[in-house]
Amino acid sequence: MKKFELYSAEFVSKYRKPKCVMSIIEANNYAEVIQELESNAGWYTGGNGAFKVAYIEEVVE
């Protein structure tokens, strides 16, 4: 299994600082990640919340 970082679009926090949300997931390949996101209309849903994914990057160790 490979690791992928999922990032949200940037937004402004209540303290007027730019932020984004990131989560690391495991999948066999990009196609599997994209298929899962498409089945959720582009949303990642995890144990600690949900966000619309704007960027995917493979983690290279």
N, CA, C and O atoms as a GROMACS GRO file, in nm:
protein
  244
    1MET      N    1   0.084  -0.118   0.000
    1MET     CA    2   0.000   0.000   0.000
    1MET      C    3   0.089   0.125   0.000
    1MET      O    4   0.194   0.129   0.063
    2LYS      N    5   0.043   0.224  -0.072
    2LYS     CA    6   0.112   0.352  -0.077
    2LYS      C    7   0.037   0.452   0.009
    2LYS      O    8  -0.081   0.434   0.040
    3LYS      N    9   0.107   0.558   0.049
    3LYS     CA   10   0.045   0.664   0.128
    3LYS      C   11   0.023   0.786   0.039
    3LYS      O   12   0.107   0.819  -0.046
    4PHE      N   13  -0.090   0.852   0.060
    4PHE     CA   14  -0.125   0.972  -0.015
    4PHE      C   15  -0.168   1.081   0.081
    4PHE      O   16  -0.238   1.055   0.180
    5GLU      N   17  -0.126   1.204   0.052
    5GLU     CA   18  -0.169   1.318   0.131
    5GLU      C   19  -0.282   1.386   0.054
    5GLU      O   20  -0.268   1.415  -0.065
    6LEU      N   21  -0.392   1.412   0.122
    6LEU     CA   22  -0.506   1.481   0.063
    6LEU      C   23  -0.513   1.620   0.126
    6LEU      O   24  -0.511   1.632   0.249
    7TYR      N   25  -0.523   1.724   0.044
    7TYR     CA   26  -0.527   1.861   0.092
    7TYR      C   27  -0.657   1.929   0.051
    7TYR      O   28  -0.709   1.905  -0.058
    8SER      N   29  -0.709   2.013   0.139
    8SER     CA   30  -0.824   2.095   0.105
    8SER      C   31  -0.776   2.222   0.036
    8SER      O   32  -0.656   2.250   0.030
    9ALA      N   33  -0.871   2.299  -0.014
    9ALA     CA   34  -0.839   2.432  -0.067
    9ALA      C   35  -0.803   2.521   0.053
    9ALA      O   36  -0.845   2.495   0.166
   10GLU      N   37  -0.726   2.624   0.027
   10GLU     CA   38  -0.687   2.715   0.134
   10GLU      C   39  -0.806   2.802   0.175
   10GLU      O   40  -0.886   2.843   0.091
   11PHE      N   41  -0.815   2.828   0.304
   11PHE     CA   42  -0.920   2.916   0.356
   11PHE      C   43  -0.861   3.004   0.465
   11PHE      O   44  -0.746   2.984   0.505
   12VAL      N   45  -0.937   3.100   0.512
   12VAL     CA   46  -0.888   3.193   0.615
   12VAL      C   47  -0.951   3.155   0.748
   12VAL      O   48  -1.073   3.141   0.760
   13SER      N   49  -0.865   3.138   0.849
   13SER     CA   50  -0.912   3.101   0.982
   13SER      C   51  -0.979   3.221   1.050
   13SER      O   52  -0.977   3.333   0.998
   14LYS      N   53  -1.039   3.195   1.166
   14LYS     CA   54  -1.103   3.305   1.240
   14LYS      C   55  -1.001   3.408   1.288
   14LYS      O   56  -1.037   3.519   1.325
   15TYR      N   57  -0.872   3.370   1.286
   15TYR     CA   58  -0.764   3.462   1.324
   15TYR      C   59  -0.704   3.531   1.202
   15TYR      O   60  -0.600   3.596   1.211
   16ARG      N   61  -0.772   3.517   1.088
   16ARG     CA   62  -0.732   3.579   0.960
   16ARG      C   63  -0.597   3.530   0.909
   16ARG      O   64  -0.520   3.605   0.850
   17LYS      N   65  -0.571   3.402   0.934
   17LYS     CA   66  -0.449   3.337   0.885
   17LYS      C   67  -0.488   3.232   0.781
   17LYS      O   68  -0.587   3.161   0.800
   18PRO      N   69  -0.411   3.221   0.671
   18PRO     CA   70  -0.442   3.118   0.571
   18PRO      C   71  -0.414   2.977   0.627
   18PRO      O   72  -0.312   2.955   0.692
   19LYS      N   73  -0.505   2.885   0.600
   19LYS     CA   74  -0.492   2.748   0.649
   19LYS      C   75  -0.544   2.652   0.541
   19LYS      O   76  -0.612   2.692   0.447
   20CYS      N   77  -0.510   2.524   0.558
   20CYS     CA   78  -0.572   2.418   0.479
   20CYS      C   79  -0.575   2.294   0.567
   20CYS      O   80  -0.504   2.284   0.667
   21VAL      N   81  -0.659   2.199   0.527
   21VAL     CA   82  -0.672   2.074   0.601
   21VAL      C   83  -0.598   1.967   0.523
   21VAL      O   84  -0.602   1.967   0.400
   22MET      N   85  -0.530   1.874   0.592
   22MET     CA   86  -0.456   1.767   0.527
   22MET      C   87  -0.480   1.637   0.602
   22MET      O   88  -0.490   1.636   0.725
   23SER      N   89  -0.489   1.529   0.527
   23SER     CA   90  -0.502   1.396   0.586
   23SER      C   91  -0.420   1.298   0.505
   23SER      O   92  -0.407   1.313   0.384
   24ILE      N   93  -0.364   1.198   0.571
   24ILE     CA   94  -0.286   1.094   0.503
   24ILE      C   95  -0.370   0.967   0.499
   24ILE      O   96  -0.424   0.923   0.601
   25ILE      N   97  -0.380   0.908   0.380
   25ILE     CA   98  -0.454   0.783   0.364
   25ILE      C   99  -0.365   0.681   0.295
   25ILE      O  100  -0.260   0.715   0.241
   26GLU      N  101  -0.408   0.556   0.297
   26GLU     CA  102  -0.336   0.449   0.227
   26GLU      C  103  -0.425   0.392   0.117
   26GLU      O  104  -0.545   0.372   0.137
   27ALA      N  105  -0.365   0.367   0.001
   27ALA     CA  106  -0.436   0.308  -0.113
   27ALA      C  107  -0.332   0.241  -0.202
   27ALA      O  108  -0.212   0.263  -0.186
   28ASN      N  109  -0.378   0.160  -0.294
   28ASN     CA  110  -0.286   0.090  -0.386
   28ASN      C  111  -0.231   0.182  -0.493
   28ASN      O  112  -0.116   0.166  -0.535
   29ASN      N  113  -0.312   0.279  -0.540
   29ASN     CA  114  -0.268   0.370  -0.647
   29ASN      C  115  -0.359   0.493  -0.652
   29ASN      O  116  -0.459   0.501  -0.580
   30TYR      N  117  -0.322   0.590  -0.739
   30TYR     CA  118  -0.400   0.713  -0.754
   30TYR      C  119  -0.542   0.683  -0.797
   30TYR      O  120  -0.636   0.746  -0.748
   31ALA      N  121  -0.560   0.588  -0.888
   31ALA     CA  122  -0.692   0.556  -0.941
   31ALA      C  123  -0.787   0.516  -0.828
   31ALA      O  124  -0.904   0.555  -0.829
   32GLU      N  125  -0.738   0.440  -0.734
   32GLU     CA  126  -0.820   0.398  -0.620
   32GLU      C  127  -0.862   0.517  -0.535
   32GLU      O  128  -0.976   0.526  -0.490
   33VAL      N  129  -0.769   0.609  -0.513
   33VAL     CA  130  -0.799   0.730  -0.435
   33VAL      C  131  -0.904   0.814  -0.508
   33VAL      O  132  -1.002   0.857  -0.447
   34ILE      N  133  -0.883   0.836  -0.636
   34ILE     CA  134  -0.976   0.918  -0.713
   34ILE      C  135  -1.114   0.854  -0.721
   34ILE      O  136  -1.214   0.924  -0.711
   35GLN      N  137  -1.119   0.724  -0.738
   35GLN     CA  138  -1.248   0.654  -0.744
   35GLN      C  139  -1.325   0.673  -0.614
   35GLN      O  140  -1.445   0.699  -0.615
   36GLU      N  141  -1.256   0.661  -0.502
   36GLU     CA  142  -1.322   0.678  -0.372
   36GLU      C  143  -1.373   0.822  -0.355
   36GLU      O  144  -1.484   0.844  -0.307
   37LEU      N  145  -1.291   0.919  -0.396
   37LEU     CA  146  -1.333   1.059  -0.384
   37LEU      C  147  -1.452   1.089  -0.476
   37LEU      O  148  -1.544   1.160  -0.436
   38GLU      N  149  -1.449   1.036  -0.598
   38GLU     CA  150  -1.559   1.058  -0.691
   38GLU      C  151  -1.690   1.000  -0.639
   38GLU      O  152  -1.797   1.055  -0.663
   39SER      N  153  -1.681   0.888  -0.567
   39SER     CA  154  -1.803   0.828  -0.511
   39SER      C  155  -1.861   0.914  -0.398
   39SER      O  156  -1.977   0.897  -0.361
   40ASN      N  157  -1.780   1.006  -0.344
   40ASN     CA  158  -1.826   1.097  -0.239
   40ASN      C  159  -1.833   1.241  -0.289
   40ASN      O  160  -1.825   1.335  -0.209
   41ALA      N  161  -1.849   1.260  -0.420
   41ALA     CA  162  -1.860   1.392  -0.481
   41ALA      C  163  -1.740   1.482  -0.450
   41ALA      O  164  -1.755   1.603  -0.437
   42GLY      N  165  -1.620   1.420  -0.439
   42GLY     CA  166  -1.498   1.496  -0.415
   42GLY      C  167  -1.465   1.520  -0.269
   42GLY      O  168  -1.366   1.587  -0.239
   43TRP      N  169  -1.546   1.468  -0.179
   43TRP     CA  170  -1.525   1.488  -0.036
   43TRP      C  171  -1.448   1.371   0.025
   43TRP      O  172  -1.473   1.255  -0.008
   44TYR      N  173  -1.354   1.404   0.115
   44TYR     CA  174  -1.288   1.302   0.197
   44TYR      C  175  -1.360   1.304   0.332
   44TYR      O  176  -1.376   1.410   0.392
   45THR      N  177  -1.402   1.189   0.379
   45THR     CA  178  -1.466   1.179   0.509
   45THR      C  179  -1.383   1.086   0.596
   45THR      O  180  -1.361   0.970   0.560
   46GLY      N  181  -1.337   1.135   0.707
   46GLY     CA  182  -1.256   1.057   0.799
   46GLY      C  183  -1.315   1.059   0.937
   46GLY      O  184  -1.422   1.116   0.960
   47GLY      N  185  -1.245   0.996   1.030
   47GLY     CA  186  -1.292   0.989   1.168
   47GLY      C  187  -1.298   1.123   1.239
   47GLY      O  188  -1.373   1.139   1.335
   48ASN      N  189  -1.220   1.221   1.191
   48ASN     CA  190  -1.215   1.350   1.260
   48ASN      C  191  -1.276   1.464   1.180
   48ASN      O  192  -1.256   1.580   1.215
   49GLY      N  193  -1.350   1.434   1.073
   49GLY     CA  194  -1.415   1.539   0.996
   49GLY      C  195  -1.417   1.508   0.847
   49GLY      O  196  -1.384   1.397   0.805
   50ALA      N  197  -1.456   1.608   0.770
   50ALA     CA  198  -1.464   1.592   0.625
   50ALA      C  199  -1.421   1.722   0.558
   50ALA      O  200  -1.436   1.831   0.613
   51PHE      N  201  -1.366   1.709   0.437
   51PHE     CA  202  -1.330   1.827   0.359
   51PHE      C  203  -1.329   1.793   0.210
   51PHE      O  204  -1.312   1.677   0.172
   52LYS      N  205  -1.348   1.894   0.129
   52LYS     CA  206  -1.344   1.879  -0.016
   52LYS      C  207  -1.197   1.878  -0.058
   52LYS      O  208  -1.122   1.970  -0.025
   53VAL      N  209  -1.157   1.774  -0.130
   53VAL     CA  210  -1.016   1.757  -0.168
   53VAL      C  211  -0.984   1.844  -0.290
   53VAL      O  212  -1.055   1.841  -0.391
   54ALA      N  213  -0.875   1.921  -0.279
   54ALA     CA  214  -0.830   2.006  -0.388
   54ALA      C  215  -0.699   1.956  -0.448
   54ALA      O  216  -0.667   1.990  -0.562
   55TYR      N  217  -0.622   1.877  -0.373
   55TYR     CA  218  -0.489   1.836  -0.419
   55TYR      C  219  -0.453   1.701  -0.357
   55TYR      O  220  -0.481   1.677  -0.239
   56ILE      N  221  -0.392   1.612  -0.436
   56ILE     CA  222  -0.348   1.482  -0.390
   56ILE      C  223  -0.200   1.468  -0.421
   56ILE      O  224  -0.156   1.500  -0.532
   57GLU      N  225  -0.123   1.422  -0.324
   57GLU     CA  226   0.021   1.401  -0.344
   57GLU      C  227   0.062   1.267  -0.285
   57GLU      O  228   0.023   1.232  -0.173
   58GLU      N  229   0.140   1.191  -0.360
   58GLU     CA  230   0.189   1.063  -0.310
   58GLU      C  231   0.307   1.088  -0.216
   58GLU      O  232   0.394   1.169  -0.244
   59VAL      N  233   0.308   1.018  -0.104
   59VAL     CA  234   0.416   1.029  -0.007
   59VAL      C  235   0.529   0.936  -0.051
   59VAL      O  236   0.509   0.816  -0.067
   60VAL      N  237   0.646   0.993  -0.071
   60VAL     CA  238   0.763   0.913  -0.111
   60VAL      C  239   0.853   0.901   0.010
   60VAL      O  240   0.900   1.001   0.065
   61GLU      N  241   0.876   0.777   0.050
   61GLU     CA  242   0.959   0.754   0.169
   61GLU      C  243   1.097   0.709   0.132
   61GLU      O  244   1.180   0.685   0.220
   0.00000   0.00000   0.00000
